[in-house]
């Protein structure tokens, strides 16, 4: 019997050593929770045996209990890194096509190629959805959504009016070449560019070329032709290749008196025709000095492009866009359990619910039973190296002591066998 008693001690010590070694191996694993081996003595007895004559039968491993104390929280600087200061787990969906979810304390999240917020294994972070007004809709776990960043925000608007105010030099000479050619700088006096937008919000470049047609005597009027191109597409106005700008003797613009509408054209990259007008405004002049753009504007807008994402201490996920828009995408779901030590470890600092842990209770940061979220931070392992090394020494001594007891039992048996 003593052989089996010592053997159970060796096996228990070996289990203890394995658990401690596993803890030490994961001392730098984010969100890792250490375990502790718990043992119980084994007693074989019956009602007819005197309590004073009972002899133990060894030890058994009662369980390896996980310790869900918080690990050290360190600043990471990443907007998508987030740590839970007290109780709670993040909920991630490892398989988008399945209903099963995992639970983790490792808040090192990133954005994948499909713009989902995911953990290091590609599990999609779950959150409460936001309605059209940005209000959070609290639902059951089945109603949680995978948090995803939109690529754009807002509705693009095609440019309908371009306002361009310039000063044309009164002393400018007629171009050396009599025929306009946009690739020949000698055929025009000046040019300027303006970014406009098509119906899909794509930027297009409007280039205007100014060519002097007449040089009037002092106090007399003079004319300029303005040729316009969107990319490589020439624009016409009423079939005319150029807009004629007329100035009186004082340098004031007399024609056109208002916006000039271009004929419909199809911008490159879209199949939708577009029309817009060019307005020289009231500030365009012809005075002494160099060519100068006094002001330019246009009324088209592009859809806002995603510029950044943040998670605040309440778990609200917000995206910001190049057009100034800010969208609330949802709120990070937290889960808690009646018995977290009953969770099943599945690796990668993740767990699954079991009958021992109970069903997950959902909530949000700072709600009853849930901790606060710390954006830009990561929770490290809760393993204390010093404590584990002391436990390692104790487990080693236990192993050696049981090995010595086994050796002693073997010697006693050998002595009995040698009795003649």
C-alpha positions, 0 to 999 in steps of 0.5 A: 500500500505504501508504494501506491501512497508514495506514487500518488504523492509523486503524481500530485507533485508532478501535476503541481510542477506542471501547473507552475511551469505553465504559469511561468511560461505565460508570465508575458502573455497578455490577459493570461490568468494563472492556475493553482493546484489543489489537493485532497487526502485519500482515506479508505475506511468503513463503519467497522474500522476504528477511527484511531486505526485509519491509515491514509491512502495518499493524495489526489488532485482535487482541481487546478483552479484558475485565479482571476485576479487582475494583472498589471495594466500597462499603457500601449499607445494604441487606440484599439488596445483596451483593458478591463480594470476589474470584473468582466470579459470581452466577447469575441466571435471566432467564427462569423458564421456560427453562434458560439463566442469566446471570452477573453481579457486580452484587449489587444484589438486591431482592424482586419482587411474587412474593417472588423475589429478583431483580436489576435486570432481574428475573432470579431469583437462583439458590441451593442449596436447603435441606431441611426441617431447613435443611441445604443440598443441593449440586446441579448447576446444573440443580438450583439453585432461584430463591430465594423468600421465603415469605409466612408461617411456622408453622401457625396454631392456633385459640384454644381457651381465653381466660383473663381476670382482672379486678377488678370494683368492689364499689361499682358501681351497677346500670346505668341501662338495664335492658336490655343493649345493647352500643351503649349504655354506660348498659346495662353497667358496663365492657368489655374486649377480647382478640385471639383467632385463628380456624382460619386464623390471622386475628385476631378481637376478643373483647369482653366486657361486664360488667353488674351484676345485683344489689347484695348487702348487706354480706357478701352475694353479688352477681351480674354478667352477662358478655356476649361478642361476637367482632366483631359476632357474639354468643356464647352458652354453653349457649344463654344470652346471658351468663355469670353471675359470682357473688361471695361477701361477701368479693369472691371469685369462686364461679361459674363454677368453671372455664372456660365453653365457648361454643357453636360460631360461625363467625368472619367471614372463614372458613367453619370453625366455632370453639368456645373457652372463657372462664376467669376464673381464680383472680385475678378479684375484686370489691373496692373500687376501679375496674374493672381488667384484672389479666391476659389470655391466649389459646392461639391463634397466627397464622402468622408474617408475613415481617419481614425477610431477610438474606444472611450472608458464607457466602451463606446466605439467612435469613428472619425472621417475626413469630412468632419463626421463622427459616428458612434458604431456601437458599445463594447459588450462585457460578460461576467459569470457567477463562477468564472473559475468554471470557465474552460480554457481554450488557449490564446487567453480565451475561455468558453462558458460551461455548466460550472461557470453558468451562463454569461451575464451581459453588460457594459463598462461601469455598470453593476458588476462590471469594471471600467475600460482603460483605452490605450492600455493592455492587461498583462499576465497576473503571474508573480514570478517570485511567488511561482519560484517559491512554489516551484521549490516547494513542489520540487521538495514534495516530489523528492520527499515522495521519491525518498518514501518510495525508495524506503518502501522498496528497501523494506520490501527487499529486506523482507524478500531476503529473509531466509 
